[in-house]
Structure formats: C-alpha cells, structure tokens
Amino acid sequence: MDYRDGCKLLEEAGLHQDVNEDLDTENEKALGKLVKEKYHTDFYILYRYPKSARPFYTMPDPQDENFTNSYDAFIRGEEVLSGAQRIHDYDLLLKKVLEKGINPETLKDYLNSFKLGAPPHGGVGIGLERVVKLFCGIKNVKKCVMFPRDPKRLTP
C-alpha cells in the first residue's frame, strides 16, 4: 500500500497523520487494525515513505521528490522490516548530505566510494526478534531476545 493511502485510511478513521511525517507507534498499530478490517490480513507493506522519515542516502521517488523509494513491512501493526533503494549517484548523494546539514568531510570515505560509479542497489534491516514475537503471539519482545537490554540491564 502506498504510504499516502495508509495515511488516508487513518484520516478516514478520524486519526490525524501528516502525509509528510513518519507514523508514530500509535498510528502504526491503528493502521494495522484498519488493514486487518479492510483487507483481512495481518501482514502488509507500506512504500514511498516521506523523505523526512528516511536517511539522507535513500533514493527519492522519481515522480515526487518529497517521497522516497523505501518501504516498511508490518505484522499486526508493528514494523518488522525497513528497506529502501539507496542513492548510487555521487552528485545526488553529496547534495542530500548538504541538505541535511551534514559535514561531507565526516562521510568522506563513504562518499568517495561512489565517485567512480556504483550500481543501483538497496538495503534492508529486519527485526527478527519482532517477527518471532508477533508470529508466536508473545507479548514482550524481551522474551524473544537471548540477551535483552534496557535501562536496567546493559550487559549480559
């Protein structure tokens, strides 16, 4: 589902969601319930997130630069995976670094790796513990982690 369509579902249900901002936890969970009611599924993917919700290296959507070629996968209204096409063009990448107010010198090695060209590529991060939690119906993600950490427990 396009991110803007997800925001529209929330708005139709009386929940405010700025289409140019990231979903907060409450709206993620609410959207999960709405998707379940409308499409009869616990699993869904939102794509074309707003640029304000993604890192500088995320490729802009070619039709609308306010959005990106990125996505999140959800199970029962909780994000379990986040991914995107990455910027592979040096000039565009440098432009995005400068727009974010980042000193390019601090990313010199990263930026230089794109100077001679790079193929289009992407990346993804998955929260495997979250998948286990949601798949198994476990209430607390700490029960799915071998060495859980929180403010009271920082080392195993």
N, C-alpha and C positions, 0 to 999 in steps of 0.2 A: 504494500500500500504506500502510495506517495505520502511523504511527511505532511504535506498540506491537507491531504484527505483525512489523515489521522487527526489533525487539529480541527478540521471541520466537524468530525464526529464528536469530539469533545465539546465544541461550541454548541452543537445541536442538543447536547445533553445538559446544557447550562453551565459548563465548566469553561473558564477562560483559559485560553492558550494562545499566546502570541506566536504567530507562524514564524517569526524571525528569532525566536528563543528556543533553547533546549527544553525538553519535557522535564518536569520535576518528578520525584518519586510518586507523589500522589496522582498526578495525571497519567503517568505510565501505568499504574495499577488500574485506574479508572478506564483507560483506553483498553486494557486487557479484558475487562469485563464487557465493554461495549463491543469489542471484536468477537468475543465469545457469543454474545447475544445475537449479533447480526450475521456472523459467518460460521458459527458453530465450530470454532477451532480454538485451541489453547496456544497455538504456535502461529506467529506472524512476523513479517519483516517490514520495517519502515525504511524507506530510502529517500534520498535527496534531502538530507538534513540541512538546516540553515548554516551558512558559513560561520556565524557567531558561536555555533555549538561544536565546531571541529577545529583541529590544529591547523597551523599555517600550511603544512605540507599536503593538505587534502585538495584534490583536483576540483576546481569549480565546475558546476554544471554548465555545459556549453550553451544551454538555452536561457539560463538566468544565473548570473554571477553571484546573486545573493544566496544561492543554494549550492550544494556540493554533490559529487559522485560518491556518496557514502551511505551506509546503512547500519541498522541495528536489528538483531533478531531477538525476539521475546518469547518467553514461555510463561503463560498465565500472568501477563502484565509485568513481568520482570525481565530486564535486559540480561541476556546471557552471552551475547556476541556483538562486537562492533568492528566494522571494517570499512575500507574505502580504497578508491583509486588514489594513488599518490602522484604528486606533481613530479614529472620527469624532465621538464624543461628548465634549464638553469635560470634563464632570464625571468620566467614567471615565478620560480621559486624564490629568487632574490627579491622580486617585487613584493611577494607575500610576507617575507621576513621583515622587510622595511615597513610595510603596512601595519604589522603587529608591534612595531616599535622595538624589535629585537636587534641588538648589535650584530651585524653579519660576521664580525670578527670572531664572535663566540661560537659560530657554526661553520667556520672556515673549512674544516676538513669535510664536513657533510656537504656543503655547497660545492666544493671542488670536485666531489665525486660525480657531479652532474655536468661539469664544464665541457667534457668531450662527448657528451651524449649518453643517454640511458634509455632503455626500452620502457614502454608503458608498463606499469606494474601496480600492485596493490598490496595491502596488508590487512591482517585481521587479528583480533585478540579475543580469546574465548575464556569465559569464567567457568571452568569445568566444575568447580565446587557448586556454583549456582545451578548448573544443569543437573547435577546429582540431586541437589536439594529439591528442585522443582519436579524432576522426573519421579523421585521417590516419595514426594509429599512430606518431606522433613521440614519442620517449622523454622529451625535455626541453622544457618549456613555453617556455624562453627562446628556442628556435628558432622560436617562433610569434609572438614579440613584436618589433615594429620596434625599440624602444629598451628592451631588458631592463634591469632594475635589480636589484641585490643589494648586499650589504655592501661589495663591492669596486668596484662601479660604480653611482654615484648620479646621475650626469648623463650625457646622451647624449654 
